[in-house]
Amino acid sequence: MVEQTSRATSPGGYWYGAGRPGTDSAAELLHELRRYQESNSRMRSQLRDDMGMGEKDLLALRLLLAADADGGRIRQRDLAERLSISGASVSALVDRLVRDGYVERTPHPTDRRSTTVVPTALAHRRVQQRLRAMHARMMAVAEDMTAQERAVVIDFLRRLHHSLDELGASGDADEQ
């Protein structure tokens, strides 16, 4: 049995220092963000299990679906770069997605020597079926906020995102 300390009972106490519950502290805010990340991770894990995919497969499919929605196309080598994996690994990944009916390789519209990876109607349908309820709940929460509240949250998340990108770019991530 693990002995509970006062630090363990304060939101984010281990990660962010002591913040008293209910005080709207910065530590409590970051604790709730971590809880959201954990919930999101569990949901993605369930989605991967439901679709019989690995983490990189699902990330690749998400990138391909987003590009397709914007009218763009992604080459296999670009996919490897975006996923930070080797050419051989992305080839195996795309082979799995093709085998399972989620993507097709198609000729690049402007470069005859190149092919693109395009999601199929099956991929769109399966992802939408599995994520529709989750997206509806998330949208309801966002729509329940005032425009001013949303602006504050958007600003916070952007600033947090940029601070982490800067940290990663500086190579100081291991010091945190």
C-alpha positions, 0 to 999 in steps of 0.5 A, a space after each residue: 500500500 502506498 502512503 498518501 502525503 499532502 503533496 499527493 492530495 494537492 492537484 498537480 503537487 508532484 509535477 507543478 508544486 503545491 496548489 490548494 484545491 479550489 483556489 484556481 491555482 496555476 497548479 490546479 489548471 495544469 493538473 486539469 490539463 494533465 487529466 484531459 491529456 490522460 482521458 484523451 490518451 485512453 480514448 485514442 488507445 481505445 480507438 486504436 484497439 477498435 481499429 486494430 492499429 498502432 499509435 503511428 498508424 493512427 497518427 498517420 491516418 489522422 494526418 492523411 484525413 486532415 490533408 484530404 479534408 483540406 484538399 491536400 495530398 501527402 507523399 509517403 516520404 512526407 509522411 515519414 518525415 512528419 511521423 519521424 520514422 524511416 522510409 522502411 517503417 513508413 512503407 510498412 505502415 502504409 502497406 498495413 493501412 492499404 491492406 486494411 482498406 484505410 488508404 490507397 496509393 495514388 499517382 501524384 497530381 504534378 510529379 509523375 515519379 511520385 505517389 501520394 497516400 490517400 484515405 479511403 471512404 472506409 477510413 473516413 466512415 470508421 473514424 467518424 463513427 468512432 469519434 462522432 460522440 466524443 466530438 459532439 461532447 467536446 463541442 458541447 463543452 466548448 459551445 457552453 463557454 462564452 466567447 470571452 472564456 473561449 478566447 482565454 482558453 485558446 490564448 492559454 493553449 497557444 501560449 502553452 503550445 509555443 512554450 513547449 515547442 520552444 523548449 523542444 527546440 532549445 534541447 532543454 526538455 530533459 532539464 524539466 
